[in-house]
């Protein structure tokens, strides 16, 4: 069971890093690109909050619980 936890810890740490990079890309799109009909700046902000920030919080909670 400890190997499974160790593996999950590595996966979650990598995912936190990957999601952080995705957030940076989305923030760049907010700053640099003009919004279109289907992807406005508010859309990108919502995506960051809805998908990415929530995932990071869940992963950090998991790591705190299992350390």
N, C-alpha and C positions, 0 to 999 in steps of 0.2 A: 504494500500500500504506500510506503514511503517513496518508492520510485515513481508512482503515479502522481503523487503530490509534487515531487521534484520536477517532473515533466510539465505539469500544469503551471507551476511557478515560472518556468522558462518560457512557456508559450504566452502566458499573460504579460510577462515583462517585455517580450518582443512585440506583442500586440500594442502595448502602451506606447512604445517607440514608433511603431508604424502608424498608429492613429494620430499621434502627435504630428507626424510628417503630413498626413492627410489634412489635418487642421490648418497647417501652414499653407498648403496649396490652396485650400478654400479661401483663406484670408487674403492670399495674393490675388485670387480671382475677384474678391470683393473690392480690393483697392484698384486693380489695374484694368479690369474688363468692364465694359459698359453692359448693363443688364439687358437681357433679351426678354421676350414675352414669357417664356417658360422658365427662365433662370434669372430672376431678378436678384438684386443684392440681398433683399430680405429673405429670399429663398435660401441663399447660401448660408446666411446667418442661422436660419432655422435648422438647416441640415447639420451644421456644426453642433448646435445645442441638442438637437433631437437624437442624432446618431452617435457622434463621436465623443462628446463630453460625457454622455451617459455611460458609454462603454469604458472609458478611462476610469470613471468613478467606481464602476462595478469591479473592474480588475484590481484597482487599488484596495478596495474593501476586501477582496478575496486574499490578496497578498498580506494585508494586515492581520486577517483572521488566521492564516496558516503559516505564520512565521514563528 
